[in-house]
Amino acid sequence: MNHDELAHWSKRAADWVRDYHAGLRERPVRARSTPGETAAKLPAQPPEQPEPIADIFADFDAIVPDAMTHWQHPRFFAYFPANAAPASMLAEQLANAIAAQCMLWQTAPAATEIEQVMMRWLRDALGLGPHFTGTIHDSATTATLSAVLTMRERALDWAGNADGLSGQPRLRLYASDQTHSSVDKAARIAGIGQDNLVKVPTDAALAMDPAALDAAIRADLEAGFLPAGVVLCIGGTSVGASDRLDAAIAVARDHGLMAHVDAAWAGAAMICPEFRPLWQGVDRADSVVFNPHKWLGAQFDCAVQFLADPVDQVRTLGLRPDYLETLDQDEVVNFNEWTVPLGRRFRALKLWFTLRAYGLEGLRKRIRNHVAWAAELAEAIAALPDFEIVTAPALSLFTFRYRDSDEETAELLRRINDDGRIYLTQTRHQGQFVIRVQVGQFDCTRDDVMCVHQVLRDLA
Ligand SMILES: *Cc1c(COP(=O)(O)O)cnc(C)c1O
């Protein structure tokens, strides 16, 4: 395949994409494949000779779409969304075609500077204080890992980077039981250890109890441990729990600890001023992560980390071997020094396209609709016989249960997802099996959302 053929097939691909999207509502949301089914359709060995793109494309069409769960389906209400607004897809095509490795300013000046400007646009759009700067990671997991590594090094006065962790005091991290497993993973990878991630109890509102946080830190100090930082959550993955940042960050500050806020999903909603009370106090955080690739429409992957002061993170993660030295490096930002991987994709381009093509007002309107429709749907489900709303909508996420039974709720979920009109997933809340509903598909309609109510009526 050469570049002329690429141009031809790219047009074919664009038409394919249009038809795929137009036909999504006709497809079951969740894949119906069985394990091994796709692999069995592929030859065991790679071809020795080149094959025509027409054949490859035909096989793609025959094999792939039917064996995918359709994340862009307007009736996908599972997990959290991974939205790909059309404008962001276009930007990804261009970024893929330029195919730059954006590790240094010099290797990609436009990518670096558009990233800097996008970080300012997003900071202001979310109502964050002007002291924040930001960078783009592949995932919230990596952003949280970066923050945890920085907590570790700050607590050890950078001795961990130099000497390793052997012989160092035992470090401790704090997070509520509602925080995402990425915090546990960060504790593992950072060498702190999962058992040194203290899960602080939450109150009736599912927010971390600040007095319990304070008590846990004091007890650890007394026991000779070295507290390193606190990870707080806004819009937790299970049922959308949020900590009270004001109170929790005040405790962290009293003990000189860093505070990192995981708002991977809910952060996007902060473009609407009326939702900002949810993260009141965020301006005192050291680090905040949110995923534009979830609710904002910037195609996966794109996770933004805001930093009150990047110096500590750059000191933790940044390295300048001889082969990465550039002449002008004191005047520019080399974003690889802010993140775990050296290589970086040109992710800022899709933010630029997305923010411009829909405007903040267009994005706010979608999020407001989703929140309003989730509330309407929850109310309609509550009115059905044998259904109970277990956690009320947190923004656009709520959970429900059927006949107050784990078995019946799980059986209903199986039937819902075999039916295929919608896709829902489960979690456990206070020991009970519950079904989650989140509303957040970029171009879903009120009818798509109310379809959940219809499906429940049909299948219960
Ligand atoms: C989705 C999510 C994550 C993980 O995000 P990745 O970008 O997939 O690593 C972490 N925390 C919360 C609250 C999330 O919703």
The ligand as an SDF file (V2000), in Angstrom:
LIG
                    3D

 15 15  0  0  0  0  0  0  0  0999 V2000
  -12.2310    5.8140   34.5760 C   0  0  0  0  0  0  0  0  0  0  0  0
  -11.6680    6.1560   35.8820 C   0  0  0  0  0  0  0  0  0  0  0  0
  -10.3350    5.9070   36.1880 C   0  0  0  0  0  0  0  0  0  0  0  0
   -9.4040    5.1760   35.2550 C   0  0  0  0  0  0  0  0  0  0  0  0
   -9.2500    5.8730   34.0850 O   0  0  0  0  0  0  0  0  0  0  0  0
   -8.1860    5.3950   32.9780 P   0  0  0  0  0  0  0  0  0  0  0  0
   -8.0210    6.6330   32.1690 O   0  0  0  0  0  0  0  0  0  0  0  0
   -8.8420    4.2960   32.2400 O   0  0  0  0  0  0  0  0  0  0  0  0
   -6.9580    4.9770   33.6640 O   0  0  0  0  0  0  0  0  0  0  0  0
   -9.8510    6.3210   37.4100 C   0  0  0  0  0  0  0  0  0  0  0  0
  -10.6470    6.9420   38.2900 N   0  0  0  0  0  0  0  0  0  0  0  0
  -11.9560    7.1780   38.0490 C   0  0  0  0  0  0  0  0  0  0  0  0
  -12.7900    7.8870   39.0600 C   0  0  0  0  0  0  0  0  0  0  0  0
  -12.5040    6.7900   36.8240 C   0  0  0  0  0  0  0  0  0  0  0  0
  -13.7950    7.0360   36.5810 O   0  0  0  0  0  0  0  0  0  0  0  0
  1  2  1  0
  2  3  1  0
  2 14  2  0
  3  4  1  0
  3 10  2  0
  4  5  1  0
  5  6  1  0
  6  7  2  0
  6  8  1  0
  6  9  1  0
 10 11  1  0
 11 12  2  0
 12 13  1  0
 12 14  1  0
 14 15  1  0
M  END
$$$$
